[in-house]
Amino acid sequence: MQKKLIYIILVICFSFVSCGEDKTQDKISVHKRSILVNNQPYSIRGICYHPVSKGEDSRSFSNLETDLKLMKEAHINTIRVYQPIHDKTVLDKIHQANMKIIIGFGYNQNGNYDILSGSFLQYIEKFKTHPAILMWELGNEYNYHPEWFDGAIKNWYNAMNNAAYEIKKIDQTHPVTTAHGELPDALALELSPSIDVWGMNVYRWDNPEKLFSEWESISDKPMYLSEAGADSYMTIEKLNYAKGVNEKAQANATKNILKSVFNNENICSGVTLFAFVDELWKAGNNNQLDPGGWAPNSSGVPYDGTPNEEYWGIVTIERSPKQAYYIVKEKYHTVSKNH
């Protein structure tokens, strides 16, 4: 009798744990122009996140707890990363902070969870039930690099669409997206029917407003801005913004961009602003901030038309908030209250 009672208790306990796990697994889907989480429209109040410590050139999550605290204070609910996170502990901490994550996969990463080798599917199989996952993202503005695909960008679109198709064979619980450079053209849309949500890296000065009507006229799928923003360095004096380090220019541009995004929520599902922390590894000495750097199709960077690649963080490498951080905090808080 005692053994039977213990057995019943164990069954109840395991059932309770199982139910608890099921409850943490949100239902994520798309409907018309919306991304849905548990059947409710999800507004991406996001940030691009590729933390590289001072003096290094590879991503490190050594500051994760500090970063998540700052993100929570800024009412960020979504993190976009450019390569998979292998460490389940990191994903767990993101989930515990009540944030979702968009996991990006590259095409050729020497077999490290990449599309070319097919190993990205191993990652998805392993983490598809993790409650932090919002979407799987294929590529980052590869349309600017046909030279990576034998000079024909259609080769990338075919590879991307095939990858999305393969994802759906093993995971029907998360949408598949891509980070396209600017508005996709007819070829991109025609060759990529398996993409559920179109992310777009868009730098149209401080006003992407026209993008949303342009998208509305060519597609009825959800979209979001996978990159938008401004750096905090002015290469030249312009529009009354002084040359040199200029947090005010970054803050003003950020305010205008976010206003445009969230004024168009009927079309746009939000934004992952570029970027959380300054990236000292991009343009020179990895121990200091260096002006310079280059990015494709970047003439629309506010307000000098020059992407100073190391100055895009809304916080410094020491995690001191810049003026733009407080703009993000204010706007994301307002948006969060409306959802």
Buried (B, 14 or more C-beta within 10 A) or exposed (E): EEEEEEEEEEEEEEEEEEEEEEEEEBEBBBEEBBBBBEEEBBBBBBBBBBBBBEEBEEBEBEBBEEBBEBBEEBBBBBBBBBBBBEEEEBBEBBBEBEBBBBBBBBBEBEEBBBBBBEBBBEBBEEBBEBBBBBBBBBBBBBBBBBEBBEEEBBBBBBBBBBBBEBBBEEBEEBBBBBBBBBBBEEEBBEBBEBBBBBBBBBBBBBBBBEBBEBBBEEBEBBBBBBBBBBBBBBBEEBEEBEEEBBBBBBBBBBBBBBBBBBEBBEBBBBBBBBBBBBBBBBBBEBEEBBBBBEBEBBEBBBBBBBBBBBBBBBBBBEBEBBBBBBBBBBBBEEBEEEE
